[in-house]
Amino acid sequence: MKFFSTRDHFRIVTASQAIAQGLSDEGGLFVPESFPQVDVEALCQLDYPELAAAVVSEYLTDYSKDFLAEAARTTYGEAFGGKAGHLAPVEGDTYALELWHGPTCAFKDYALQLMPKLLVEAKKNLSRTEKTLILVATSGDTGKAALDGYHDIPGVEIAVFYPTGGTSEIQRLQMATQEGANVAVYAVRGNFDDAQTGVKKVFGDKAIAARLAERNIRLSSANSINWGRLVPQIVYYFAAYAQLLKAGKITFGDKVDFCVPTGNFGDILAGYYAKQMGLPVGKLVCASNQNNVLTDFLSTGTYTAKREFYKTTSPSMDILVSSNLERLLYHVTGSDAEVAGLMKSLNETGRYTVRPETLKAIQESFDCGWSSEEQVAGEIRARYEKDGYLCDTHTAVAFHVAAQKKRDGVAMVVLSTASPFKFPRSVLEALGHTAPENDFEAMQALEEATGRTAPASLAVLRQKAERFSTVIDPAQIAEVFRAEIWNSFSARAGEASARRLNTSAGMRKI
């Protein structure tokens, strides 16, 4: 399987190259040359690690199948507590695909626990010996999941940038307390888009790239712009369908709708790939919070990023520039030149409009809706009081939209993307309780109010010391990169080289 850029289809790379590089040189995103067709019925008989290896191997054809099988087995075992891709009944034929049973309690774990293994193997496949410096912009969950996945991975350094005041306190502490000698975390004044723009500027700086190359260092990304982030997320759509089959809730071939809370359009795009591979997906319903730029686009065909930005109780969706939408535009239009033009317009004017036939093609697979803050709170309370189901704010966005878009006789799977204990104050208040100002006190109060137990990985944060507290302006990201990140990474790279030389010298003496 070859991959090429959404903005220049002559830039052709292997899967290993796409994962190691992350972003195409001219700013485009790598997409597969085709959609592999699979035996869905056979895949539905596999357990989650087997399913993951089978699906991922359809795209990562330059990786050995033995490697992918072992990587999937070690990724989706103990760390997910036996609940990888767990589907929970909620009401009637509406279900929750609980994607938060991993180590950081968010769906990002599915990709970011596997992705480091894919990166290391990609470098082996390419016979590359360079050091990899990963830069990540995050609205909350990606940052911790990436830090957890990549910490202390040999030959890798990772720096994460998140919007100050734009995450829950639990999300912030997950990043600020991260252990590992190869990690760095910075708060950025502004919103996620400000952080993401600053990071993209570093990727596009040819002078920085040249200096890195001189020192045998390459940049990469753990954001969903990297194909290695996207491909593992395809798997759990198959897993949800398989569980419905095994439970006798559907017959093979029946369509299933999925409602996905999304900001950067990566998680729902994975569902589109699953559909193109042959999975009987009906509608992919894009659920937005008050930052409803995707709802407007999917309804009108005009994308407008220059609009009022809202800080909401679902901060991981507080995004106005949805990077992965670019991939969908390429698949629908089939034109790199058209996509490049649209992205140029977005960069220069903050908006673009697709052709009517493009919008029509998109609407064949996608529907959309959004939830206000009041509706989110109401949905959390309604789900708990009616069904005994406790959900976080992002999942509540999706439940509210799913109820509007539910089709008679068609099963609806809502992607539950984070533990409710990551946002304890918001969830507690939605249930009608006064929430303490302190998130850990709120977490305890939520346990007492619901009889549920907070994940141990969240509760333990209270005892961890904060390691990172630097706050910078978006314009300083490149400056910070050149000063602190560059110097520390180069120093550690030098130390590692010295250790190797000393070891080699010692071996020669023996």
Secondary structure as the mmCIF struct_conf table of DSSP 4:
data_model
#
loop_
_struct_conf.conf_type_id
_struct_conf.id
_struct_conf.beg_label_comp_id
_struct_conf.beg_label_asym_id
_struct_conf.beg_label_seq_id
_struct_conf.end_label_comp_id
_struct_conf.end_label_asym_id
_struct_conf.end_label_seq_id
STRN STRN1 LYS A 2 SER A 5
TURN_TY1_P TURN_TY1_P1 THR A 6 ARG A 7
STRN STRN2 ASP A 8 THR A 14
HELX_RH_AL_P HELX_RH_AL_P1 ALA A 15 GLN A 21
BEND BEND1 LEU A 23 LEU A 23
TURN_TY1_P TURN_TY1_P2 ASP A 25 GLU A 26
BEND BEND2 GLY A 27 GLY A 27
STRN STRN3 PHE A 30 PRO A 32
BEND BEND3 GLU A 33 SER A 34
HELX_RH_AL_P HELX_RH_AL_P2 VAL A 40 LEU A 43
TURN_TY1_P TURN_TY1_P3 CYS A 44 GLN A 45
BEND BEND4 LEU A 46 LEU A 46
HELX_RH_AL_P HELX_RH_AL_P3 TYR A 48 SER A 57
TURN_TY1_P TURN_TY1_P4 GLU A 58 TYR A 59
TURN_TY1_P TURN_TY1_P5 THR A 61 ASP A 62
BEND BEND5 TYR A 63 TYR A 63
HELX_RH_AL_P HELX_RH_AL_P4 LYS A 65 THR A 75
BEND BEND6 TYR A 76 GLY A 77
HELX_RH_3T_P HELX_RH_3T_P1 GLU A 78 PHE A 80
TURN_TY1_P TURN_TY1_P6 GLY A 81 GLY A 82
TURN_TY1_P TURN_TY1_P7 ALA A 84 GLY A 85
STRN STRN4 HIS A 86 GLU A 91
TURN_TY1_P TURN_TY1_P8 GLY A 92 ASP A 93
STRN STRN5 THR A 94 GLU A 98
BEND BEND7 GLY A 102 GLY A 102
TURN_TY1_P TURN_TY1_P9 PRO A 103 THR A 104
BEND BEND8 CYS A 105 CYS A 105
STRN STRN6 ALA A 106 ALA A 106
TURN_TY1_P TURN_TY1_P10 PHE A 107 LYS A 108
HELX_RH_AL_P HELX_RH_AL_P5 ASP A 109 LEU A 112
TURN_TY1_P TURN_TY1_P11 GLN A 113 LEU A 114
HELX_RH_AL_P HELX_RH_AL_P6 MET A 115 ASN A 125
TURN_TY1_P TURN_TY1_P12 LEU A 126 SER A 127
STRN STRN7 LYS A 131 ALA A 137
BEND BEND9 SER A 139 GLY A 140
HELX_RH_AL_P HELX_RH_AL_P7 ASP A 141 TYR A 150
TURN_TY1_P TURN_TY1_P13 HIS A 151 ASP A 152
TURN_TY1_P TURN_TY1_P14 PRO A 154 GLY A 155
STRN STRN8 VAL A 156 PRO A 163
TURN_TY1_P TURN_TY1_P15 THR A 164 GLY A 165
BEND BEND10 GLY A 166 THR A 167
HELX_RH_AL_P HELX_RH_AL_P8 GLU A 169 ALA A 176
TURN_TY1_P TURN_TY1_P16 THR A 177 THR A 177
TURN_TY1_P TURN_TY1_P17 ALA A 181 ASN A 182
STRN STRN9 VAL A 183 VAL A 188
BEND BEND11 ARG A 189 GLY A 190
HELX_RH_AL_P HELX_RH_AL_P9 PHE A 192 PHE A 203
TURN_TY1_P TURN_TY1_P18 GLY A 204 GLY A 204
HELX_RH_AL_P HELX_RH_AL_P10 LYS A 206 GLU A 214
TURN_TY1_P TURN_TY1_P19 ARG A 215 ASN A 216
STRN STRN10 ILE A 217 SER A 221
BEND BEND12 ASN A 223 ASN A 223
TURN_TY1_P TURN_TY1_P20 SER A 224 ILE A 225
BEND BEND13 ASN A 226 ASN A 226
HELX_RH_AL_P HELX_RH_AL_P11 TRP A 227 LEU A 230
HELX_RH_3T_P HELX_RH_3T_P2 VAL A 231 ILE A 234
HELX_RH_AL_P HELX_RH_AL_P12 VAL A 235 LYS A 246
TURN_TY1_P TURN_TY1_P21 ALA A 247 GLY A 248
BEND BEND14 LYS A 249 ILE A 250
TURN_TY1_P TURN_TY1_P22 PHE A 252 GLY A 253
STRN STRN11 VAL A 256 PRO A 261
BEND BEND15 GLY A 263 PHE A 265
HELX_RH_AL_P HELX_RH_AL_P13 GLY A 266 GLN A 276
TURN_TY1_P TURN_TY1_P23 MET A 277 GLY A 278
STRN STRN12 VAL A 281 SER A 288
BEND BEND16 GLN A 290 GLN A 290
HELX_RH_AL_P HELX_RH_AL_P14 VAL A 293 THR A 300
BEND BEND17 GLY A 301 GLY A 301
STRN STRN13 THR A 302 THR A 304
BEND BEND18 LYS A 306 ARG A 307
BEND BEND19 THR A 313 THR A 313
HELX_RH_3T_P HELX_RH_3T_P3 PRO A 315 MET A 317
BEND BEND20 LEU A 320 LEU A 320
TURN_TY1_P TURN_TY1_P24 SER A 323 ASN A 324
HELX_RH_AL_P HELX_RH_AL_P15 LEU A 325 THR A 333
HELX_RH_AL_P HELX_RH_AL_P16 ASP A 336 THR A 349
BEND BEND21 GLY A 350 GLY A 350
STRN STRN14 ARG A 351 THR A 353
HELX_RH_AL_P HELX_RH_AL_P17 PRO A 356 GLN A 363
TURN_TY1_P TURN_TY1_P25 GLU A 364 SER A 365
STRN STRN15 PHE A 366 TRP A 370
HELX_RH_AL_P HELX_RH_AL_P18 GLU A 373 ASP A 387
HELX_RH_AL_P HELX_RH_AL_P19 THR A 393 LYS A 405
HELX_LH_PP_P HELX_LH_PP_P1 LYS A 406 ARG A 407
TURN_TY1_P TURN_TY1_P26 ASP A 408 GLY A 409
BEND BEND22 VAL A 410 VAL A 410
STRN STRN16 ALA A 411 SER A 416
STRN STRN17 ALA A 418 ALA A 418
HELX_RH_3T_P HELX_RH_3T_P4 PRO A 420 LYS A 422
BEND BEND23 PHE A 423 PHE A 423
HELX_RH_AL_P HELX_RH_AL_P20 PRO A 424 ALA A 430
TURN_TY1_P TURN_TY1_P27 LEU A 431 GLY A 432
HELX_LH_PP_P HELX_LH_PP_P2 THR A 434 PRO A 436
BEND BEND24 GLU A 437 ASN A 438
HELX_RH_AL_P HELX_RH_AL_P21 ASP A 439 THR A 450
HELX_RH_AL_P HELX_RH_AL_P22 ALA A 456 ALA A 459
HELX_RH_3T_P HELX_RH_3T_P5 VAL A 460 GLN A 463
BEND BEND25 LYS A 464 LYS A 464
HELX_LH_PP_P HELX_LH_PP_P3 ALA A 465 GLU A 466
STRN STRN18 VAL A 471 ILE A 472
HELX_RH_3T_P HELX_RH_3T_P6 PRO A 474 GLN A 476
HELX_RH_AL_P HELX_RH_AL_P23 ILE A 477 VAL A 480
HELX_RH_PI_P HELX_RH_PI_P1 PHE A 481 ILE A 485
HELX_RH_AL_P HELX_RH_AL_P24 TRP A 486 LYS A 509
#
